[in-house]
C-alpha cells in the first residue's frame, strides 16, 4: 500500500457488489484504480455543487 499524500484522509466505504463492479470497469477503462475512480467521482460531484 502506498503512503497517503499530504493533507488527505483514509476513508473506508462499503459498496454493493454490483456498484463496485461498475466502478472497477470504469476505472480500468480510464487506466486508474477503484480508489482513484471513487475520488474522481466525489470531487466532480462536489465541484457541481458549487
C-alpha positions as CSV (number, residue, x, y, z in Angstrom):
1,X,0.0,0.0,0.0
2,X,1.4,3.4,-0.9
3,X,1.8,6.2,1.6
4,X,-1.1,8.7,1.8
5,X,-0.5,12.0,0.3
6,X,-0.2,15.1,2.5
7,X,-3.5,16.6,3.6
8,X,-5.5,13.5,2.9
9,X,-7.6,11.2,5.0
10,X,-8.2,7.5,4.6
11,X,-11.9,6.6,4.3
12,X,-13.5,3.1,4.1
13,X,-16.8,2.6,2.3
14,X,-19.0,-0.4,1.8
15,X,-20.5,-0.7,-1.7
16,X,-22.9,-3.2,-3.1
17,X,-21.1,-5.7,-5.2
18,X,-22.7,-4.5,-8.5
19,X,-21.7,-0.9,-7.8
20,X,-18.1,-2.0,-7.1
21,X,-18.0,-3.9,-10.4
22,X,-19.3,-0.9,-12.3
23,X,-16.7,1.4,-10.8
24,X,-14.0,-1.2,-11.4
25,X,-14.9,-1.5,-15.1
26,X,-14.9,2.3,-15.4
27,X,-11.6,2.7,-13.6
28,X,-10.0,0.1,-15.8
29,X,-11.2,1.9,-18.9
30,X,-9.7,5.1,-17.7
31,X,-6.4,3.5,-16.5
32,X,-6.9,4.2,-12.8
33,X,-7.6,2.4,-9.6
34,X,-11.0,1.9,-8.0
35,X,-9.9,4.3,-5.2
36,X,-8.8,6.8,-7.8
37,X,-12.1,6.5,-9.6
38,X,-14.1,7.0,-6.4
39,X,-12.0,10.0,-5.6
40,X,-12.7,11.5,-9.1
41,X,-16.4,10.8,-8.8
42,X,-16.6,12.5,-5.4
43,X,-14.5,15.5,-6.4
44,X,-16.5,16.0,-9.6
45,X,-19.8,15.8,-7.7
46,X,-18.6,18.4,-5.2
47,X,-17.5,20.8,-8.0
48,X,-21.0,20.7,-9.5
49,X,-22.5,21.6,-6.1
50,X,-20.7,25.0,-6.0
